[in-house]
Amino acid sequence: MATRTDNKTPLGKLILKRLYLKGKNQAWLAEQIGANPNHISVLCSRIKNPKVETLKKLSKALEIELEDLYRAVAETVEITEK
């Protein structure tokens, strides 16, 4: 399950890395958090600030600290402000 991450946001890279380590895919994640698979794709590939509730669900499903997700979102925002 190879996924290119060179064109992904910091949040996307974090999500994709964790999915890879868990042996899961974006469709699985979408099901876990009750989202459309396209929404997961957008979170990974485009600059988008997800809602706090979405971050909480991602944290639980992917077993990632919420702080790490917030940090990735902040990095993404910094990129857009440059």
C-alpha positions as CSV (number, residue, x, y, z in Angstrom):
1,M,0.0,0.0,0.0
2,A,2.3,2.8,-1.3
3,T,1.1,6.3,-1.1
4,R,2.9,9.4,-2.4
5,T,3.1,12.1,0.2
6,D,5.3,14.7,-1.6
7,N,2.3,16.8,-2.7
8,K,0.3,16.4,0.6
9,T,-0.3,18.9,3.4
10,P,1.4,18.2,6.8
11,L,-2.0,17.0,8.1
12,G,-2.3,14.7,5.0
13,K,1.1,13.3,5.5
14,L,0.4,12.5,9.2
15,I,-3.0,10.9,8.3
16,L,-1.5,8.8,5.5
17,K,1.5,7.7,7.5
18,R,-0.7,6.5,10.3
19,L,-3.0,4.7,7.8
20,Y,0.0,3.0,6.3
21,L,1.3,1.9,9.7
22,K,-2.1,0.5,10.6
23,G,-2.5,-1.3,7.2
24,K,-5.7,0.7,6.5
25,N,-6.9,3.0,3.7
26,Q,-8.8,6.2,3.4
27,A,-12.1,4.3,2.8
28,W,-11.6,2.6,6.2
29,L,-10.9,5.9,7.9
30,A,-14.0,7.5,6.3
31,E,-16.1,4.7,7.7
32,Q,-14.6,5.0,11.1
33,I,-15.3,8.7,11.4
34,G,-18.6,8.8,9.6
35,A,-17.3,10.9,6.7
36,N,-17.5,10.7,2.9
37,P,-14.2,9.1,1.4
38,N,-13.8,12.3,-0.7
39,H,-13.6,14.3,2.5
40,I,-10.7,12.3,3.7
41,S,-9.0,12.8,0.3
42,V,-9.5,16.5,0.6
43,L,-8.1,16.6,4.1
44,C,-4.9,14.8,2.8
45,S,-4.3,16.7,-0.4
46,R,-5.6,20.3,0.0
47,I,-5.2,23.1,2.4
48,K,-8.3,22.7,4.6
49,N,-8.9,23.4,8.3
50,P,-11.0,20.6,9.6
51,K,-13.5,21.1,12.4
52,V,-12.5,20.3,15.9
53,E,-15.0,17.4,16.0
54,T,-13.4,15.9,12.9
55,L,-9.9,16.2,14.5
56,K,-11.2,14.4,17.6
57,K,-12.6,11.6,15.5
58,L,-9.3,11.3,13.5
59,S,-7.4,11.2,16.8
60,K,-9.5,8.3,18.1
61,A,-9.6,6.3,14.8
62,L,-5.9,6.7,14.0
63,E,-4.6,6.6,17.6
64,I,-2.9,10.0,17.2
65,E,-2.6,12.5,19.9
66,L,-5.0,15.4,19.3
67,E,-2.1,17.8,19.9
68,D,-0.2,16.3,17.0
69,L,-3.2,16.8,14.7
70,Y,-3.5,20.4,15.8
71,R,0.3,20.9,15.1
72,A,-0.1,19.5,11.6
73,V,-3.0,21.9,10.9
74,A,-1.0,24.8,12.2
75,E,1.9,23.8,9.9
76,T,-0.5,23.7,7.0
77,V,-1.7,27.2,7.8
78,E,1.8,28.5,8.0
79,I,2.5,27.2,4.5
80,T,-0.5,29.2,3.1
81,E,0.6,32.4,4.9
82,K,4.1,32.4,3.3
